[in-house]
């Protein structure tokens, strides 16, 4: 329980300092980049979890290695993490910061599934339609599932919308099979 409490405090402190220094976007991006590196690279995870490397040295190394993809505030945060829980704490801070960032910037996450690749103009049109329909900025991620035949399936935070041909055919089939 104390772990969560500390993670929330770290996240709020990082967000407040980032906001007051006008570096929210940079910190958000750096956190996501660093978290991805830690999840995907065992050596990087070992570096973050190391108790042998001082926090100050970790911050210096991260600022040097990550360069333009890093952010000094994120490196400073990492300097306070060590041990087995460091990578989990980083992931928790990243998730909490991402949520807080999206609320602050009026951004909603939308995951879409389409039957075939969309070109840039179609993606822009979809984003624009969703922006106006929801009254929020859209963080859109799309994936392709050729089994859908056509249409689109959307997950807007915890709401699911299915406008696929496959779904329409299934509904039609159920209606036809009803006595």
N, C-alpha and C positions, 0 to 999 in steps of 0.2 A: 504494500500500500504506500509506503514511503517513497518507493521508486517512482510511482505515478505522480505523486505530489511534487517531487523534485523535478521531474520532466516537465510538468505543467509550468512550474516557476521558471525553469530555464527557457521554455518556449515564450512565455509572456515577456520575460526580460529581453530576449533576443528580438522579439517583435517590436517592443517599445523603443529600444535603442535603434533598430533599423528604421522605424517610422520617423523618429525624431532626426535622424541623419539623412533622410530621403534616399535610403538604399534598399527599400523593401524588395524591389524587383531583383536586384543583384543578389541579395541574401537568399531569396526564394530559389533562384536559379542555382546558386552555389550549393545550397542544402540538398536539392534534388540530385545534382551532379555527384556530390560527395556520397550521398546515401546509395546511389546506384553503384559507384565504385566499390564501396564497402560490401555491398550485397554480392557483387559479381566477382570480386578479386580476393582470394584468400590471403595473399600477402598484404594487401592494403588493409584488410580486416585485422590481421595480426598487428600491423603497425598501430592502428587505432586503439586496439585493446592492450597494447604493450604497457607494462608497468616500469620497464627499464628506461624508457624514453620519457624525459620530463615533459610536462605540459607545454612549457615555453618552447622546447625544441620541436615538439609536434607542430605547434603553431607556425614556427619559422619554416619548417620543412613543407607543410601544407601550402603556405603562401608562395614558396618558391616553386614547388612542383605543379600546383594547379594554375598558377599564373592568372591569366584573364578569366579562367573558369572558376576561380576561387573567390573568396571574400574574407577580409581580415576578421570580421565578426564571427564568421562560421569557424575559422581556424581557432579563434579564441574559445569558442564553445567547445570544440574538440579537445582543447588543452585541459578542460575540466573533466573529461571522460577517460576512464581507464578500467581495465579489468574485463572480465567476461561479458559484463552487461553493457559495455561501451557501444557496441554495434546496435544492440537493441534500443538503447537510450537514444542513439542518433536517429534510428528509424522512427521512434516515437516522437521525438522533437520535430522531425521532418513532416510527419503526418499531421501533427497538431498545428505546426506553423502553416502548412499548406491549407488546412481548413480555415484557419484564422485569416490568412492572406486572401482566400477566395471570398470569404464573407466581407472583408474590408473593401475589396475591389469590386464587389457585386458580380462575382463570376460563378457560374453554375457549370458543373461537369456534365457533359453529355457523351455517352458512348453509343456509337451507331454501328449497326451491322447491315451491310448492303450485299446485293447479289454479285455485283461486279465493281471494279475500280471506278471511282469518280474522278473526272478531271478537275483542275483547279477552279474553273468557273462554276462547276456544279457544287463543289465544296463551299465556295464563297457564297453562292446563292442559298444553300442549305443553312449555313451559319447565319446569314442575314435574316432568313425567315425565322429561325429559332430565336435570334436576338430580339426581333420585334414581337414575336408571340409570347416570349417569356419575360420580356422587359429587363433582361439581364445580359451581361456579356457571357459568351459561350466559350468554354474550353472543350473543343470537340475532338474526339478520337474516333477513327473509323477503322473497321476491319471488314474483310470480305469473307462471305460464306456463300459459295456458289449453290448450295442446296436450297437457298431461299427462292430461287427462280426469278424473283423481281421484288421491288418495293424496298422498304427499310424497317428495321427494328431499332427503337431508341430506348435507352435507359437514361432518364433525366433524374440524377441523384437516386432516389428510391422509387421512382415511378417508371413503369414499363409501358411503352406504346408499341404495338405491333401492326404495321401497315404493309405486311409482306403478302405477296400473292399466295404463298404457302398457307398462311394463316387464314386468308379469305377463302381459299379452297376447303380448308378444314371446317370452317364455320358453315359453308354451303353444304358440305357433306353431312354435317350433323343435322342441319335443318331438313335436308331431304330424307334422312333416315328416321326422322320423328314421325310417329303415327298420326 
